[in-house]
Amino acid sequence: MTTTFEQYPERFLSYLTVEKACSQLTVTNYRKDLAGFAAFWREHAQGAVLWERVSALDIRAYLAFLNEKGYARRTIARRISALRSFYKFLVRENILEASPLTKVRSPKLEKKLPSFLDEVEIDELLALPDSKPLGRRDQAVLELLYATGCRVSELVGLTLERLDLSNRFVILLGKGNKERLVPLGNTCCQAVAAYYPYRQELMQKYHAEQHDFVFVNSRGGVLTDRSVRRILDKYISQLALRKQVSPHTIRHTFATHLLGHGADLRAVQELLGHANLSTTQIYAHVTTERIAAVYKKNHPRA
């Protein structure tokens, strides 16, 4: 008995949600990528996709189609990766004996070194917020991003009970609902402590529904990912930096500065919440490049 698009993918997406504890954003992206292949199949095979009949030739035809349409390599790699994960699931569930993607190679991606701020730039950024209620909040947001290297989703999802200012640590909830404990510096703790009274003030002023999230928006509600990006954009525009800076840039900055000051790579891996050391190793390349640049600039016989 054959199965249409709506059935196998839904089982896979449920598996990602329940067993793998993937975020809603991750599940949504997988859904879109599978739907993209299904649309390609309908256009070329003129019918609903029969997942168990998809062959390596079909996948290669899809790759060719994406290339012809001018999709970026990273986008193509992500779509093929989604199909690869989906078919691994079908094999794992004994729905198929083998995946059609075993003989299909994903496009090679250039390894881009992460963009980051140097120490002068981050100091200038952290000095910009004023002492008004929202300025205090912005200061706490920026300090926590730089002090912990947390993802923006981890920051907006942070609750009061996970932040211990007296013992100077925070428990971050990362990908796959994995917890990690990250120490906090004095400057960050002071910034968050200075913000706390204004948090309650904003919630009371606008009669916001009570919640235990650390960071609030201008009307006392829960701060969103998009709001954090707007906060950062506001101060970056004041600095007039030519770099493209996002909350993730602050995460890169955190890791690069730690390694630049002699931190152990595995310790940085733990602090960032990376599952694999290979993900963290890109920062070692950044610091090596900087060392080489300094040597070439300053050594008389370089």
C-alpha positions as CSV (number, residue, x, y, z in Angstrom):
1,M,0.0,0.0,0.0
2,T,1.4,3.4,-1.0
3,T,1.4,6.5,1.1
4,T,0.8,10.1,0.2
5,F,2.7,13.2,1.3
6,E,0.7,13.9,4.4
7,Q,1.4,10.6,6.2
8,Y,5.1,9.6,6.4
9,P,6.3,13.2,6.8
10,E,3.9,13.8,9.7
11,R,5.2,10.7,11.5
12,F,8.7,12.0,11.0
13,L,7.9,15.5,12.2
14,S,6.2,14.0,15.3
15,Y,9.3,12.0,15.9
16,L,11.4,15.2,15.7
17,T,9.1,16.9,18.2
18,V,8.5,14.2,20.7
19,E,11.6,12.0,20.7
20,K,14.3,14.4,19.4
21,A,12.9,17.4,21.3
22,C,13.6,19.7,18.3
23,S,12.5,23.3,18.5
24,Q,9.3,24.3,16.7
25,L,11.4,26.4,14.3
26,T,13.5,23.3,13.3
27,V,10.3,21.2,12.8
28,T,8.8,24.0,10.7
29,N,11.9,24.1,8.5
30,Y,11.9,20.3,8.0
31,R,8.2,20.6,7.0
32,K,9.0,23.3,4.4
33,D,11.9,21.3,3.0
34,L,9.9,18.1,2.6
35,A,7.1,20.1,1.1
36,G,9.6,21.6,-1.4
37,F,10.5,18.2,-2.7
38,A,6.8,17.2,-2.8
39,A,6.1,20.2,-5.0
40,F,8.9,19.3,-7.3
41,W,7.6,15.8,-7.6
42,R,4.0,16.9,-8.3
43,E,5.3,19.2,-11.1
44,H,7.5,16.6,-12.8
45,A,5.7,13.3,-12.0
46,Q,2.2,14.9,-12.1
47,G,0.9,13.2,-9.0
48,A,1.2,12.9,-5.2
49,V,4.7,12.0,-4.1
50,L,5.1,8.3,-3.3
51,W,8.0,8.4,-0.8
52,E,8.8,4.7,-1.0
53,R,9.3,4.9,-4.8
54,V,11.8,7.9,-4.7
55,S,15.1,6.9,-6.2
56,A,18.6,8.3,-6.2
57,L,17.9,9.5,-9.8
58,D,14.9,11.4,-8.5
59,I,17.0,13.1,-5.9
60,R,19.7,14.0,-8.4
61,A,17.0,15.4,-10.7
62,Y,15.8,17.5,-7.7
63,L,19.4,18.7,-7.2
64,A,19.7,19.7,-10.8
65,F,16.3,21.5,-10.6
66,L,17.4,23.5,-7.5
67,N,20.7,24.5,-9.3
68,E,18.9,25.6,-12.4
69,K,16.6,27.8,-10.3
70,G,19.6,29.5,-8.8
71,Y,19.2,28.4,-5.2
72,A,22.2,29.1,-3.0
73,R,24.4,26.1,-2.1
74,R,23.6,26.4,1.5
75,T,19.9,26.2,0.8
76,I,20.3,23.2,-1.5
77,A,22.5,21.5,1.2
78,R,19.8,22.1,3.8
79,R,17.1,20.7,1.6
80,I,19.1,17.5,0.8
81,S,20.0,17.2,4.5
82,A,16.3,17.3,5.4
83,L,15.5,14.5,2.9
84,R,18.5,12.5,4.2
85,S,17.2,12.7,7.8
86,F,13.7,11.8,6.7
87,Y,14.8,8.7,4.8
88,K,17.1,7.6,7.7
89,F,13.9,7.8,9.8
90,L,12.0,5.6,7.3
91,V,14.8,3.0,7.4
92,R,14.9,3.1,11.2
93,E,11.1,2.5,11.3
94,N,11.5,-0.5,8.9
95,I,9.4,1.3,6.3
96,L,12.2,1.1,3.8
97,E,15.2,-1.2,3.5
98,A,17.6,1.5,2.3
99,S,17.7,5.3,1.7
100,P,17.8,6.6,-1.8
101,L,20.3,9.2,-0.6
102,T,23.1,6.8,0.3
103,K,24.7,7.5,-3.1
104,V,23.8,11.1,-3.3
105,R,26.4,13.7,-2.2
106,S,25.4,17.0,-0.8
107,P,27.0,20.1,-2.4
108,K,30.2,21.2,-0.7
109,L,30.0,24.4,1.3
110,E,32.7,27.0,1.8
111,K,33.6,27.2,5.4
112,K,32.9,30.8,6.3
113,L,34.8,32.2,9.3
114,P,32.3,33.7,11.8
115,S,32.1,37.5,12.0
116,F,32.8,39.0,15.4
117,L,33.5,42.3,17.1
118,D,37.0,43.1,18.5
119,E,37.3,44.1,22.1
120,V,37.2,47.8,21.5
121,E,34.0,47.5,19.4
122,I,32.2,45.3,22.0
123,D,33.2,47.7,24.8
124,E,31.8,50.6,22.8
125,L,28.6,48.7,22.1
126,L,28.1,47.8,25.8
127,A,28.6,51.5,26.8
128,L,25.7,52.8,24.6
129,P,22.5,52.1,26.6
130,D,21.2,54.9,28.9
131,S,19.8,54.6,32.4
132,K,16.1,54.8,31.5
133,P,14.0,51.6,32.0
134,L,14.4,50.3,28.5
135,G,18.1,51.3,28.5
136,R,18.6,49.3,31.6
137,R,16.9,46.3,29.9
138,D,19.0,46.7,26.8
139,Q,22.2,46.9,28.9
140,A,21.2,43.6,30.6
141,V,20.4,42.0,27.3
142,L,23.7,42.9,25.7
143,E,25.7,42.1,28.7
144,L,24.1,38.6,29.0
145,L,24.6,37.9,25.3
146,Y,28.3,38.7,25.6
147,A,28.9,37.2,29.1
148,T,27.4,33.8,28.2
149,G,27.5,33.5,24.4
150,C,23.9,32.3,24.5
151,R,21.7,32.0,21.5
152,V,18.9,34.6,21.2
153,S,16.3,31.9,21.7
154,E,18.0,30.9,25.0
155,L,18.0,34.5,26.1
156,V,14.3,35.2,25.4
157,G,13.4,31.9,27.0
158,L,15.3,32.5,30.2
159,T,13.2,32.4,33.3
160,L,13.9,34.0,36.7
161,E,14.5,30.7,38.5
162,R,17.4,29.8,36.1
163,L,19.3,33.0,36.8
164,D,21.2,33.1,40.1
165,L,22.9,36.5,40.5
166,S,24.1,35.8,44.0
167,N,26.1,32.7,43.0
168,R,26.8,34.2,39.5
169,F,25.6,31.5,37.2
170,V,22.8,30.9,34.7
171,I,21.2,27.7,33.5
172,L,20.6,27.9,29.7
173,L,18.1,25.7,27.9
174,G,19.7,24.9,24.5
175,K,18.9,22.8,21.5
176,G,17.1,19.5,22.2
177,N,16.1,21.0,25.7
178,K,19.7,20.3,26.9
179,E,20.6,22.4,30.0
180,R,24.1,23.9,30.6
181,L,25.4,25.9,33.4
182,V,27.3,29.0,32.5
183,P,29.1,31.3,35.0
184,L,28.5,35.1,35.0
185,G,30.9,37.9,35.4
186,N,30.4,40.8,37.9
187,T,29.6,43.3,35.2
188,C,26.8,41.2,33.8
189,C,25.3,40.5,37.2
190,Q,25.4,44.2,38.0
191,A,23.6,45.0,34.7
192,V,20.8,42.5,35.3
193,A,20.4,43.5,39.0
194,A,20.1,47.1,37.9
195,Y,17.4,46.1,35.3
196,Y,15.2,44.0,37.7
197,P,13.3,46.9,39.3
198,Y,12.4,48.3,35.9
199,R,11.2,44.9,34.8
200,Q,8.5,44.9,37.5
201,E,7.8,48.6,36.9
202,L,7.1,48.0,33.2
203,M,4.8,45.0,33.9
204,Q,2.8,46.9,36.5
205,K,2.6,50.1,34.4
206,Y,1.0,48.3,31.5
207,H,-0.9,45.7,33.5
208,A,0.9,43.0,31.7
209,E,0.0,39.4,32.4
210,Q,2.3,38.0,35.0
211,H,5.1,35.8,33.7
212,D,8.5,34.6,34.9
213,F,10.6,35.4,31.9
214,V,13.6,37.6,32.7
215,F,13.3,40.0,29.8
216,V,10.2,42.0,28.9
217,N,9.3,44.3,26.0
218,S,8.3,47.9,26.3
219,R,4.8,47.0,27.6
220,G,5.9,44.4,30.1
221,G,5.2,41.4,27.8
222,V,7.7,38.7,26.9
223,L,10.6,39.8,24.8
224,T,10.8,38.1,21.4
225,D,13.7,37.1,19.2
226,R,12.8,39.8,16.7
227,S,12.8,42.4,19.5
228,V,16.4,41.4,20.5
229,R,17.5,41.9,16.9
230,R,15.9,45.3,16.8
231,I,17.6,46.3,20.1
232,L,21.0,45.3,18.7
233,D,20.3,47.0,15.4
234,K,19.6,50.2,17.2
235,Y,22.9,50.3,18.9
236,I,24.9,49.0,16.0
237,S,23.6,51.9,13.9
238,Q,24.8,54.3,16.5
239,L,28.3,52.8,16.3
240,A,28.2,53.1,12.5
241,L,30.0,49.8,12.1
242,R,30.4,48.5,8.6
243,K,30.1,44.9,9.8
244,Q,26.8,42.9,9.6
245,V,26.1,42.3,13.3
246,S,23.4,40.0,14.7
247,P,22.8,38.5,18.1
248,H,24.8,35.5,16.8
249,T,27.7,37.8,16.1
250,I,27.9,38.4,19.8
251,R,28.0,34.6,20.4
252,H,30.9,34.4,17.9
253,T,32.5,37.3,19.8
254,F,32.2,35.6,23.1
255,A,33.9,32.4,21.8
256,T,36.6,34.2,19.9
257,H,37.6,36.4,22.8
258,L,37.7,33.4,25.2
259,L,40.0,31.5,22.9
260,G,42.1,34.6,22.2
261,H,42.7,34.9,25.9
262,G,43.9,31.3,26.2
263,A,40.6,29.4,27.0
264,D,40.6,25.6,26.3
265,L,38.6,24.6,23.2
266,R,36.6,22.0,25.1
267,A,35.7,24.4,27.8
268,V,34.4,26.8,25.1
269,Q,32.5,23.9,23.5
270,E,30.7,23.3,26.9
271,L,29.9,27.0,27.4
272,L,28.4,27.3,23.9
273,G,26.5,24.1,24.2
274,H,27.9,22.5,21.0
275,A,27.3,18.8,20.7
276,N,30.4,18.3,18.6
277,L,33.9,19.8,19.1
278,S,34.2,20.2,15.3
279,T,31.5,22.9,15.5
280,T,33.7,24.9,18.0
281,Q,36.9,24.4,16.1
282,I,36.1,27.1,13.6
283,Y,36.8,29.6,16.3
284,A,40.4,28.2,16.6
285,H,40.8,29.1,12.9
286,V,39.7,32.6,13.6
287,T,42.3,33.1,16.4
288,T,45.0,31.5,14.4
289,E,44.3,33.9,11.5
290,R,44.5,36.8,13.8
291,I,47.8,35.7,15.3
292,A,49.2,35.3,11.8
293,A,47.9,38.8,10.8
294,V,49.5,40.3,13.9
295,Y,52.8,38.5,13.2
296,K,52.9,39.7,9.6
297,K,52.1,43.3,10.6
298,N,54.5,43.6,13.5
299,H,57.5,41.3,13.0
300,P,60.4,43.0,11.2
301,R,61.2,39.8,9.2
302,A,57.7,38.6,8.6
